[in-house]
């Protein structure tokens, strides 16, 4: 083959790699998917990413695509350098063409791995899930957090295909798997999802190996492939040495690992987990949180997790969606959710804060954020809050117990006087119940200098450690 023919073949290949994702994106937007079949690329799906609800997710996933781009372009630039050192006509154009295939596909495909848009579900007169829109970025773990009956498990089951959604669309990667308006309802086994149930659903009459192998056997994979993939999955869970052990001879933690290995063995696109740690004792649950998070990060698998345990959600999640009465109240990183809740309901569910009713009297933008002067019965002071507040609004001041200082002073914040009513010893920390007028404050302080009940104390909190939400 001549050099000219080789270059022509290279140009044709690069043009194909560059143009194919763009052509498929446009084609998918014009293509009507037959009922019952998964959808293709759609411009509507990516347009939805520009909505206000998904703007933050868009930034996260674009960031992910940019990381992929940087890695890919490292190789691309090396190839361009080789072309530049040869006596090739139009080599400048070739240099640009070499780089295009490496950054166009990641930007198109890394946007949204799992997406729910306007999804609802009713059981008779009861609305279990109401107009839920949610996006899980590729490789991230998002937790649905809420009290019992809030709709989080129903949402998970709709993603899995175990419950049909009444309205809205559910997508996994570039496939629409649930869209009742278009007659699309992909069967659970065709959704490429793995699921870990609350009860683990381990078959007691099977060995560990047989339990993990089952998803591959029902897919009729060759025996050699089944054995290799099962052992790989068990090794990732540190369970390979127990492959022939009966399922009935496993501890709770070991059963949880087997359930995870079985969910991952056929390499699903998305992992769904329905309160998988709730049946474990407290100490083992803490250990398994760390192990589960390590496995998810090592495999880089996109995960939707359900729990009512706030601490569990904080430890495991890249993002948390707080649900209440079938609706999503806020989606944010754990740190943001804890320090900057969007509403009183979110603040009340995440942790055990002091929630103080007050009135906003002054709002001042500063370089560090917005300061709000609040006033209530018997006290006033400065807090941090959103810039959308206006003087005269009824607000709730969120003060975390660990942010309050006993007998301390702050330059700008709030101060109270109160009486210690109870003290609860918790190892390195003490939890105090302090009566301030008609309010009872929770104060979390070090246990090295205990304050006995009946002691009059001063309480203070820095404005930076508070947050104000509308009533």
C-alpha positions in Angstrom: 0.0 0.0 0.0 1.4 3.4 -1.0 1.8 6.2 1.5 -0.9 8.2 -0.4 -3.4 5.3 0.0 -2.5 4.9 3.7 -3.1 8.6 4.3 -6.4 8.5 2.4 -7.5 5.5 4.5 -6.5 7.4 7.7 -8.5 10.5 6.7 -11.5 8.3 5.9 -11.3 6.6 9.3 -11.0 9.9 11.1 -13.9 11.5 9.2 -16.1 8.5 10.1 -15.1 8.6 13.8 -15.8 12.3 13.9 -19.0 12.4 11.9 -20.7 9.2 13.2 -21.7 10.5 16.7 -23.1 13.7 15.2 -25.0 12.0 12.5 -26.5 9.5 15.0 -27.5 12.4 17.3 -29.4 14.2 14.5 -30.8 11.0 13.1 -32.1 10.0 16.5 -33.9 13.3 17.0 -35.9 12.7 13.8 -36.3 9.0 14.2 -39.6 7.6 15.7 -38.8 4.6 17.8 -41.3 1.7 17.4 -43.5 1.0 20.4 -41.8 -1.3 22.9 -38.3 -0.7 21.6 -35.7 1.4 23.4 -35.1 4.9 22.1 -32.0 6.2 20.4 -30.1 9.5 20.8 -32.6 12.4 21.0 -32.0 16.1 21.0 -34.9 16.4 23.5 -32.9 14.4 26.0 -29.9 16.8 25.8 -32.1 19.8 25.6 -33.6 18.8 28.9 -30.2 19.0 30.4 -30.3 22.8 29.9 -33.3 23.2 32.2 -32.9 25.0 35.5 -33.4 21.7 37.4 -30.6 20.0 35.6 -28.1 22.9 35.2 -25.9 21.7 38.1 -25.9 18.1 36.8 -24.9 19.5 33.4 -21.9 21.2 34.9 -20.9 18.0 36.7 -21.2 15.8 33.6 -19.5 18.3 31.3 -16.7 18.3 33.8 -16.5 14.6 33.5 -16.4 14.8 29.7 -13.6 17.3 29.9 -11.5 15.0 32.0 -12.0 12.3 29.3 -11.2 14.8 26.7 -7.9 15.8 28.3 -6.8 12.1 28.5 -7.9 11.4 24.9 -6.2 14.5 23.5 -2.9 13.5 25.1 -2.8 10.6 22.7 -4.3 12.7 19.9 -1.6 15.4 20.2 1.1 12.7 20.1 -0.3 11.4 16.8 -0.5 15.0 15.5 3.1 15.5 16.4 4.1 12.5 14.3 2.2 13.8 11.3 3.8 17.2 11.8 7.3 15.7 11.5 6.5 14.1 8.1 6.4 15.7 4.7 2.6 15.3 4.4 0.4 17.7 2.3 -2.3 19.5 4.3 -0.8 18.2 7.6 -2.3 21.2 9.5 -5.8 20.0 8.6 -4.8 16.4 9.5 -3.7 17.5 13.0 -7.1 19.0 13.7 -8.9 16.0 12.2 -6.9 13.6 14.4 -8.1 15.4 17.6 -11.8 15.6 16.7 -12.8 12.0 17.2 -11.3 12.0 20.7 -13.3 14.8 22.2 -16.6 14.9 20.3 -17.8 11.4 21.3 -17.0 11.9 25.1 -18.9 15.2 25.2 -21.9 13.6 23.5 -22.0 10.4 25.5 -21.0 11.5 29.0 -23.9 13.9 29.5 -26.6 11.9 31.2 -26.3 8.2 32.1 -29.6 7.9 33.9 -32.4 10.4 33.5 -36.0 10.6 34.8 -38.2 13.4 33.4 -41.6 14.2 34.8 -42.0 10.6 36.1 -45.2 9.9 38.2 -46.8 6.8 39.7 -50.2 6.4 41.3 -51.6 3.4 43.2 -55.4 4.0 43.1 -56.0 7.4 44.8 -52.5 7.6 46.3 -49.9 9.5 44.4 -46.7 7.6 45.3 -44.3 9.6 43.0 -45.2 13.0 41.6 -43.4 14.6 38.6 -39.9 13.5 39.5 -37.1 14.7 37.3 -33.6 13.4 38.1 -30.3 12.8 36.4 -27.4 10.5 37.5 -24.1 11.3 35.8 -21.9 8.5 34.5 -19.9 6.8 37.2 -21.6 8.7 40.1 -23.5 7.5 43.1 -26.8 9.3 43.7 -28.9 8.5 46.8 -32.6 8.9 47.2 -33.0 9.9 50.8 -36.3 10.2 52.6 -38.6 8.8 55.3 -40.7 5.7 54.8 -43.5 6.1 52.3 -41.9 9.1 50.5 -41.7 7.2 47.1 -38.0 6.5 46.9 -38.3 2.7 46.5 -41.1 3.1 44.0 -38.9 5.4 42.0 -36.1 2.8 42.1 -38.5 0.1 41.0 -39.7 2.2 38.1 -36.1 2.6 36.9 -35.6 -1.2 37.2 -38.8 -1.9 35.3 -40.5 -3.7 38.2 -43.2 -1.0 38.2 -44.4 0.9 35.1 -44.3 4.7 35.2 -47.6 6.4 34.6 -46.2 9.5 33.0 -42.8 10.9 32.0 -39.7 9.2 30.5 -37.0 7.0 32.0 -33.7 6.7 30.1 -30.6 4.6 30.8 -27.6 5.9 28.9 -28.8 6.7 25.3 -31.9 4.3 25.6 -35.4 5.3 26.6 -36.6 2.4 28.6 -39.9 3.8 29.9 -42.2 6.2 28.1 -46.0 5.4 28.4 -46.9 8.2 26.0 -44.9 6.5 23.3 -45.8 3.0 24.3 -42.2 2.2 25.4 -41.8 -0.2 28.3 -38.5 -2.2 28.1 -38.6 -5.4 30.2 -36.4 -5.4 33.4 -34.0 -8.1 32.0 -33.3 -5.9 28.9 -32.5 -2.7 30.8 -28.9 -3.7 31.6 -29.3 -2.9 35.3 -28.1 -4.8 38.3 -30.1 -4.7 41.5 -29.4 -5.4 45.2 -32.5 -5.9 47.2 -33.1 -5.0 50.9 -33.4 -8.7 51.7 -30.4 -9.6 49.4 -32.6 -12.4 47.8 -29.9 -15.0 48.1 -31.1 -18.5 47.2 -30.5 -20.7 50.2 -30.2 -24.0 48.3 -27.3 -22.7 46.2 -23.7 -22.2 46.8 -22.0 -18.8 46.6 -20.8 -19.6 43.1 -24.2 -20.7 41.9 -25.9 -17.6 43.3 -23.5 -15.3 41.5 -23.5 -17.4 38.3 -27.3 -17.3 37.9 -27.6 -14.1 35.9 -25.1 -15.4 33.4 -26.7 -18.8 33.1 -30.2 -17.4 32.4 -28.5 -15.4 29.6 -27.0 -18.7 28.4 -23.4 -17.6 28.4 -20.7 -20.3 27.8 -19.5 -22.2 30.9 -16.0 -21.0 30.6 -17.1 -17.4 30.5 -19.5 -17.9 33.4 -16.7 -19.3 35.6 -14.2 -16.6 34.7 -16.7 -13.7 35.3 -18.1 -15.2 38.5 -14.6 -15.6 40.0 -13.7 -12.1 38.9 -16.8 -10.7 40.6 -16.1 -12.7 43.8 -12.5 -11.6 43.8 -13.7 -7.9 43.6 -15.8 -8.6 46.7 -13.0 -10.6 48.4 -15.3 -13.7 48.4 -13.5 -16.0 46.0 -12.3 -18.3 48.8 -15.9 -18.9 49.7 -17.1 -19.8 46.2 -18.3 -23.3 47.2 -19.7 -22.4 50.6 -23.5 -22.9 51.0 -25.4 -19.6 51.1 -26.9 -20.6 54.5 -23.5 -20.6 56.0 -22.8 -16.9 55.3 -22.9 -14.0 57.7 -25.0 -10.9 57.0 -22.0 -9.0 55.6 -21.0 -11.9 53.4 -24.5 -12.2 52.0 -24.5 -8.5 51.1 -21.2 -9.0 49.2 -22.7 -12.0 47.3 -25.7 -9.9 46.4 -23.4 -7.2 45.0 -21.3 -9.7 43.1 -24.4 -11.2 41.5 -25.7 -7.7 40.5 -22.3 -6.8 39.0 -21.3 -10.1 37.3 -23.0 -9.4 33.9 -21.5 -5.9 33.8 -24.7 -3.8 34.0 -24.8 -0.2 32.9 -26.5 1.0 36.2 -26.5 -0.5 39.7 -29.7 -0.1 41.8 -29.5 -0.6 45.5 -32.6 -0.7 47.8 -31.5 -0.1 51.4 -28.9 -3.0 51.2 -27.4 -2.3 54.7 -30.6 -2.0 56.7 -30.5 -5.6 57.9 -27.0 -5.4 59.3 -26.1 -4.5 62.9 -24.7 -1.0 63.6 -21.0 -1.9 63.6 -21.1 -4.0 60.5 -23.2 -1.4 58.7 -20.5 1.2 59.3 -17.9 -1.1 57.9 -19.9 -2.1 54.9 -20.6 1.6 54.0 -16.9 2.1 53.5 -16.4 -1.1 51.6 -19.4 -0.4 49.3 -18.2 3.1 48.5 -14.7 1.7 47.7 -16.1 -0.9 45.3 -18.4 1.6 43.6 -15.5 4.0 43.0 -13.1 1.3 41.9 -15.5 0.0 39.3 -16.8 3.4 38.3 -20.3 2.1 38.0 -23.3 4.5 37.9 -25.4 3.8 41.0 -28.8 4.8 42.2 -29.1 4.1 46.0 -32.1 4.2 48.3 -31.9 4.7 52.1 -33.7 6.5 54.9 -30.4 6.7 56.9 -29.0 10.2 56.7 -25.5 9.2 57.8 -25.3 6.4 55.3 -26.3 8.8 52.5 -23.7 11.3 53.6 -20.9 8.7 53.6 -21.8 7.0 50.3 -23.0 9.6 47.9 -21.7 12.0 45.3 -25.1 13.6 45.4 -28.3 13.2 47.5 -31.9 13.7 46.4 -34.1 14.4 49.4 -37.7 13.1 48.8 -40.9 13.9 50.7 -44.4 12.9 49.8 -43.4 11.7 46.4 -41.5 14.8 45.4 -37.9 15.7 45.2 -37.2 18.7 47.5 -33.5 19.2 46.8 -30.6 17.5 44.9 -27.1 18.5 46.1 -23.7 17.2 47.2 -23.8 16.0 50.9 -21.8 19.0 52.1 -24.2 21.5 50.4 -27.3 19.7 51.6 -26.1 19.7 55.2 -24.8 23.3 55.3 -27.2 25.0 52.8 -30.6 23.2 52.8 -33.1 24.7 50.3 -36.1 24.5 52.7 -37.1 23.9 56.3 -38.3 20.4 55.4 -34.8 19.5 54.0 -33.1 21.0 57.0 -35.3 19.1 59.4 -34.7 15.8 57.8 -30.9 16.1 57.3 -29.3 15.9 60.8 -30.9 17.3 63.9 -30.6 21.1 63.7 -32.1 23.8 65.8 -34.8 25.4 63.7 -35.6 28.9 64.9 -38.5 31.0 63.6 -37.6 34.6 63.0 -38.1 37.7 60.8 -35.6 39.0 58.3 -34.9 42.7 59.1 -31.9 43.5 56.8 -30.2 41.8 53.9 -26.7 42.8 52.9 -24.6 41.3 50.1 -20.9 40.8 50.9 -17.9 39.3 49.3 -18.3 36.2 51.4 -22.1 35.8 50.7 -25.3 37.4 51.9 -25.7 38.5 55.5 -29.2 38.6 56.9 -30.1 40.3 60.2 -32.9 38.4 61.9 -35.0 39.2 64.8 -37.2 36.9 67.0 -38.8 37.0 70.5 -36.0 38.0 72.9 -33.0 37.8 70.5 -31.5 39.1 67.3 -28.3 38.8 65.3 -26.7 38.1 61.9 -26.9 35.0 59.8 -25.9 33.7 56.4 -28.6 33.2 53.8 -29.5 33.2 50.1 -29.4 36.5 48.2 -33.1 36.2 47.2 -34.4 37.1 50.7 -36.1 40.4 51.4 -36.6 42.4 54.6 -39.8 41.5 56.4 -40.0 37.9 55.3 -40.7 35.2 57.8 -37.7 32.9 57.9 -36.3 29.8 59.7 -32.7 30.0 61.1 -30.9 26.7 60.8 -28.3 26.2 63.5 -26.5 22.9 63.8 -25.8 21.7 67.4 -22.0 21.4 66.8 -21.8 25.0 65.5 -23.0 26.5 68.9 -20.3 27.5 71.3 -20.7 27.2 75.1 -19.6 30.4 76.9 -17.9 31.6 73.8 -17.9 34.9 71.8 -18.3 35.6 68.1 -17.6 38.8 66.2 -20.7 38.6 64.1 -23.5 36.2 64.7 -26.1 35.4 67.4 -25.9 35.1 71.2 -28.4 33.7 73.7 -28.5 33.1 77.5 -30.0 29.8 78.7 -30.0 27.0 81.4 -28.7 23.5 80.9 -31.6 21.1 81.5 -30.0 17.8 80.4 -26.6 16.3 79.5 -26.2 13.2 77.4 -22.7 11.6 77.4 -21.7 10.3 73.9 -18.0 9.3 74.3 -15.9 12.2 73.1 -18.9 14.5 72.8 -21.7 15.7 75.1 -25.2 16.6 73.9 -26.9 19.3 76.0 -30.5 20.3 76.1 -30.4 24.1 76.9 -33.6 26.0 77.6 -33.6 29.5 76.1 -36.9 31.2 76.8 -39.5 29.0 75.3 -37.0 27.3 72.9 -35.0 24.2 73.7 -31.6 24.2 72.0 -29.5 21.1 71.2 -25.8 21.8 71.8 -23.0 19.4 70.8 -19.8 20.1 72.7 -16.6 18.3 73.7 -16.9 16.1 76.7 -13.6 17.1 78.4 -15.3 20.0 80.3 -18.8 18.8 81.2 -21.4 21.3 82.2 -23.9 20.0 84.9 -27.7 20.4 84.5 -28.9 23.6 86.2 -26.0 25.7 85.0 -26.7 29.0 83.4 -24.7 29.3 80.2 -24.2 31.7 77.2 -24.6 30.3 73.7 -23.2 31.9 70.5 -22.8 31.0 66.9 -20.9 32.6 64.1 -23.0 33.9 61.2 -20.9 31.8 58.8 -22.1 28.7 60.6 -25.8 29.4 60.2 -28.2 29.3 57.3 -31.6 31.1 56.7 -34.4 29.6 54.7 -37.9 31.0 53.9 -40.6 29.9 56.3 
